[in-house]
Amino acid sequence: MTTTIPPTRARWALAVVVVLAGAAIPVLRYLVFWPLDQWQVDVEVYREAGVSILTGRPIYSAMTEAPQLLPFTYPPFAAVLAVPLALLPFGAVGWLWTLAQIAATAAIVWYAGWRLIHRTGARAPITLALLTVPMLWLHPVSDGIRFGQVNAFMVLACLMDLRRPRPGLLRRIPPGVLVGLAMSIKLTPGVFVVHYLLNRRWKEAATAVGTAVAVTVGSWLLLPEASFAFWGGALQDPARLGPNAGTSNQSIRGFLLRVGPDGLVGDALWLVLVAVVGFVGFQLARRAYRAGDSISEVAAVGLMAVLLSPVAWIHHLHWMVVVIFAVLGADPLHDRRRLLAAGVVTAFFLCRMPWWGITWLSHPDWPRWIGRVLQNADTFGSLLALALLWWALHRVPPARHTPSVVPDHAEQPA
């Protein structure tokens, strides 16, 4: 007697195969052929924090192995979450963390692109897989795989918390909780609290802050010495994050540190640019919220987390996955300009232009301004993405941007 695989299961199985096949490009590059002394260096930082808790050594004094010698730079709550990593061999952690990043990126595509994906009906699993694969090749996403980073999980948490209709998995969890937890692991999701406050969403802001305070106090009670070391010293030490003027820092401040001016004038210019970009970005997020377009809302605030932060590494731009689907909208085939705009963002961030700029600058006879433009390309790309978000949101009258574009019955798979 033969058994047949249900069509839905077969499609999901095929979708998994497609995603894993597509992921093989960054995975082979960064987990198989990458130098061992640079292998999964950031997840090693997290794991070492867990080891510090289990062995009783100071969390913020410990370093990873040479030649990296990286310190733990996250709040104590993140160290608590890293304890399970310390129970596994580092090699297993690197591979499991990579698979988790791939799954989280697929989930981001599912939640950010559902307006588009649900239109394909029974073929939704295959559509999801085909849309996920190029997202895994984006420079910020592949860099997250390269280092073993947490950004995929931060983006997913904030997206799930703000997206409307609310994902079925979270209907009993108050909005703001996931943002609060994300803030307790990494401080940059705090921009979502600013967004809540600017839109007088007091309950969500209070829930996010209350969640962050609760887990932070709990971590303080569990790890008092580590908490004092972080909040009383490590947090104020920018050198722990690495060279702020390095190419990897693609925030506005990183751009200014590389091209000048220096000193008080540079600081003043940075504050002015932060004020201007912040005003535009939060106004765009406000419009998206009022229009019922929660994907554009999350995309705009996520870009603020990168552009306004003093330090924003390239892999922090995992938000581009949400940006691309915000620009695509619900039905880009009926608005080809949206398809073109999303294609521009995708193509831009498939490239590794900041590192092309470093290569260019290493040739003394080549025009340096071209190298500088390339070196700071992801800063420019973030501003371009913000402009295209603004354009996409203004293409359709706000009355048409309502949660009804994703019917509640379409949420069952979530």
Protein Blocks (a to p, Z undefined) as FASTA:
>chain_A
ZZdddfklmmmmmmmmmmmmmmmmmmmmmmmmpcfklgoklmmmmmmmmmmmmnopafkl
pccddfklpacfbdfklmmmmmmmmmpcfklmmmmmmmmmmmmmmmmmmmmmmmmmmmno
mmmmmmmmmmmmmmmmpmklmmmmmnopaklmmmmmmmmmmpccddfklmmgcghjlmmm
mmmmpmklmmmmmmmmmnopaklmmmmmmmmmmmmmmmmmmmmmlmmmmmmmmmmmmkln
opfkbmklmcfklmmmmnopehjllmmmmmmmmmmmmmmmmmmmmmmmmnopaklmmmmm
mmmmmmmpmbdcfklmmmmmmmmmmmnommlmlomklmmmmmmmmmmmmpcfklmmmmmm
mpmkbcfklmmmmmmmmmmmmmmmmmmmmmmmmmpcfklmcfklpcfklmmmZZ
